Amino acid sequence: MNAVTTTAELVAANPTTWNAITCAEVNARLENASAEEIADWAVATFGTKLAVASSMQDTILPHLFGARLAGVDVLFLETGYHFKETLETRERAAKAFPITVVNVMPRQTVEEQDAEFGKDLFARDPNTCCFMRKVDPLARALAGYDAWVTGARRVDAVTRANMPVITWDDNHGLVKINPIALWSDFQVEIYQTAHGLPRNPLVARGYPSIGCEPCTRKVAAGEDPRSGRWAGTDKTECGIHK
């Protein structure tokens, strides 16, 4: 590691007031730290005021943070449109790790949304659907925390190519932590294999990026891993990672 060499030094990098400047300073110290060291720092700094967001495409974050903070809140956006395999992965993670799965619910059920906006809003206006079923629910759920953790990685998409490890999230007014931002697909595989983690079977079936079932298709060999999301539209992000 460069600027940071021990977990003790990581834990020492804890400003008393968080903003974009302090986050940038800490990011400079932690960018080349391991995901484990970043997780150590996050838990030591924020404790139970830390939330972990997981789409259950994999169970890396529930494992990484559950091992360090028993009962840690793992936020799962229950959109009402998930693949059954994703829901099964959520249940397996809840049993395998010492975590508290928090099912983050939209203001309306799918049926209520259909009644007000018409059936299959996701096909006609995916941005509004994502806002109502993901962005708004997450914003409300994060209101009680000081920091949140995501599994976003730079290799996921061009829009994430320069993603920091630690950043100030203006949208939610708290610290955003991306401990595996620099990981390659190979590193993801190594971690899952080393720890024998539960896996979402859809990944092995050709779904390298998993979202809601109606808006996600298989990806052919050689295609961009995100090309299966909102295929046929110019949409590339749900709106959470702006």
N, C-alpha and C positions, 0 to 999 in steps of 0.2 A: 504494500500500500504506500501511497505517497505521503500526504499530510497527516493521515491518521494511521497509527500503528497498533493501538490496543483498544479494547472495549472501554477501558477506563477513560481514555481520551475522547471516545465517542460520546460517552455519557456526560462528559464535562462541557460539551458544546450545546448548552441549554440556555438560550436567552430567556429573560423573564417576561418580555413582551414580544409577541410575534407579529411580524409584518413582512412585506416583500423583501426588505433589505436583510433582516435577520435570517430569513429562509435562504436567501442567496448565499449568505456567509456560511451557513451550516451545510448547504449543498456543496459548496466548494471543498469542504472537509470530508464529506461522506460519499462523493460521487464515485470514488474508486474503492469504497469499502464493500465488503461482501454483503449479500442479502441478510445473512445471519447477524452481522454486526449492526446493520441498519435497523433490523428488528429489535435488537437489544437496546439500541439507542431510543427507538420510538416508545418501547414499553417503559423504559426507565424515565423518559421525559413526560409522557402523557398518561401512563397507567390506564385506569378504567375510563378516562376521557378520550380513549382511542377507539375508533371503530374500524373494522376491516370489511371492505366491500368485496364480495365474491359472486361471480356469475355462474360458478360451478362448472365452468369449462374444464377446470382442473381443481385440485384441492390443495395446491401449494400454499396459499396464504392461510387457510384454516390450520394447516399443519404447522407452518412457520411461526405463527403468532399464538396458536393454542398451546404450543410447547413452552411459551414464555410468559403467558398471561392466562391462567386457567379461567375459563368462563368468558373470555373475550367475546364481545359482540361481533358477530359476522352478519353483515347486512346482505340480504338476498332480495333483489327486486322481483316481487311476485307479480309479474305482468298479466298473468292469466293466459299467456300464449306460449308458454315454454314447452319444449320437447319433454316427453315423459322421461327420457333418459337423463335430462338435466335435473328434474325433480328427484329422480332416484339417486343421483349423485349427491344432491343436497342431503338426503336422508342418510346416506352412507357416511358422509362427512360428519354429520351431527352425532352419529354413533361412534365413529372412530376417534374423534378428537375431543378434548375438554373445552368445547366452545359453546356459545349460546347463539343459535341461529335466529336472527330476527327477520321475519318475513315482512318486508316493506311493501305496504299495499297502496294502490292508487286510490283516489277519492271515489271512483266509480268502479263497479264490477264491469266485466266485458258486456254483459247484458244491458246494464244501465247506460254504458257508453253507446252501444248500438242503438238504443232507443232514442237517445238525444242527438247523435251525430250520424246515424245511419250505419248499417252493417259494414264490416271490414274497412274501417277508417284507415287502417294501416296500408291498404292498397291505394287509397285515393289521396291521403295526406299523411305520409309516414312521419313527417316532422312533428305534426300535432299529436299523433298517436304516441310517439316516443316521449314527447314532453309530458303528456298526461299520465303515462304508465311507467316512466322511468325518471325523467328529470325532476319533475315536481315532487313525486314521492321521496326521492333521495334527498332533495333539499330539506324537506320537512323532517326526515329521519335524522339528518346530520345536525339539526339545531341544538342537540344536547351534548355535542362533543367538541373537543378542542383540535382534533386532528383525525384524518381518515387515511386509510391505506388502500391502494388499488393494485391490481395485477397488470396494469398497462405496461407495454414494452415498446421500445423504440422501433423494433423490427415489425411491429404490428401493421403500421401504415406510415405513409409519407408524412401525414399530419402529426405524427408522434416522433419524428426523427430526432428532434432536439429536446425531448422531454427530460426535465430535471429529475433527480432522485428526490429532492426536497423542494417544495415550492409553496408559495402562498396562493391559496385558492380564493380569488376575489369573489367568485360566484357564491361561495358558501361562508366566507369570512373565517376560515380556519386553515390549518396546515395540511397540505396534501403530500403523502409519502408514497413513492413508487419504488419499492425496494428491489424489484427485479427489472427495472427499466432497461438495464444494459444487457440483460440475458438474451442469448440466442436460443433458437429452438432446441439445439443440442443440449444446452445447459438446463432447459426445462425438462428434457427427457432424463438427463443424468440425475436430477434431484428427485424426480418421481420414482425412478428405478431404485435409487439408493435407499429411499425411505418406504418403498412398497406402498405408495399412496393409492387410494381409490381413484379410479379414472372414469371420466365421462366417455362411454363407448363410442359416441358419435365422432370423436376425433379420429379414431382408427378407421371409421367408415367414410372418411372424406370430407369432414367438416372441421377444418382447422380454426375457424372462427365461428363461435356459436352464439346466436341471439335467439329471438323469438322464432318459433317454428314457421309461421307464415312468411317471414321475411328472410329466411336463411335457406340456402340451397347447397348442395355438394359442390366442391371445387375440383376441377379436373387437374391432372398433373401439369405443372408448369404455369398454372394460373396464379395470380396474386392471392394469397391466403384470405384477404378480406373481400375478394370479388364475389363471394357467396352471400354477402350481406347486402340487402336491399338491391339485389341484382336487377338490372334494367333501369335503374334510376341514377341520379348523380349524387345521391346521399352516401356518405362514407362514415359518418359518426352519428350516434344516437343523440348527442348533445351533452353528455356527462363530461367528456374530456375535451373541453373547449380550449 
